[in-house]
Structures are given as C-alpha cells and as structure tokens.
Amino acid sequence: MSVPQSREGAIRQLATAESGVRSMGERLAAVRHQLGLSQRRAAELSGLTHGAICMIEQDKVSPSVASLQKLLTVYGLPLSRFFAEEESRTPEVVIKAEQLIELGSQGVSLKLVHNGNNRRQLGFMLETYPPGTDTGGLVKHQGEEVGTVLEGSVTLTVAGQSYQLEAGDSYVIDTGEPHSFSNPSGQTCRIVSAHTPASF
C-alpha cells in the first residue's frame, strides 16, 4: 500500500493530534488522514464496512476490540500504542489504579499496566468480562500470551477450538492464531494476563 506519509510519521504525530482531539473516533480519523487514506480505502484494507468506519469516527458506535485492532493494523499502530502516551516519560516503579490504560470497549475492560517505558518487553493486563460480553470477534497479533482466570469463567477460542476456563485455570496461547474470549455466564469474569511483545 502506498500512502503519502509513512506509518512511523503518523505514529510520531499521533501525540500532536491527541492534544487537540479527544474522542476515540476523532483520533482514528486523525491518524487515517495523516496516512492519506480515505474511509473507503481503510474499509477495504481492514475488512470493515465503510459505514462502520464512518460511525466509529463520528463516535456513534464503539468498536469491538477485534474491529479496532483490524483498523489499527491497517494504520500500522499496535492497539496498546494507540491508547498509551506516545512520548516516553521516566519509567515509574509503581503504577496507580487510575494510571492503568483502558483498551477495552463494548463492556469489556482491558486495563494495560504501562510504566512509561515504550521499550519494555512484556505487557501486563487486568481483564474484566461482564456477563454476555466478548472481544467482538477474533483477534490476532504476533506473540505469546499467558493468563489466569481469577474469578468467574470464560470461553477461550483459539484456532477454531473452544476451551472453558474456570477460576484458577490458566492458559498459554500463540497469539498469532486467531483467538477470542467470551463470557456467556451470568457472573463477571476477571483475568490477569501477560503478553509479548508489549505492544500488540
């Protein structure tokens, strides 16, 4: 794909765009514009509909984790980088609860522990899936993920095979395989997970 500006340039300018743009939709539109992509072209490349991208950019709908990841993959931005502060700061040792970066949507909470070091090798998340929620489709990114269910239960689907995990159960997956999490139960599920690379 040939675009007027490199993805690296768009990533560097994201911090500048964020200062005047606040909503997720506005930020996504700003990155798309920086890359010189039309909504239709972004739709073609991501597999989303033109209407969906339009609604997301106007903040009329909140994209699922899977849809957001598809769009950000086209833009050359890892999901965690889109939500994290772009400029490095002095790495912190203690990260307070209010400093966790929320990556989730549509009821799913994915809180990333980020200490300001953009060169860290490991990502760590606190995940919450209320009853009836899911990742909104299959997610895929290079790397590995391990996690433990702290409370409730969840259905993990990896490469077409589903696994039921209960509190105390753990998983190890190759995140290059399409995967998803869903909570069809009536109880909230909480998971703690770690992944590599830190940006996904």
Summary of the structure (lengths in Angstrom):
residues: 200
radius of gyration: 16.9
end to end distance: 21.0
largest distance: 49.6
contacts: 600
relative contact order: 0.14
helix: 30%
strand: 26%
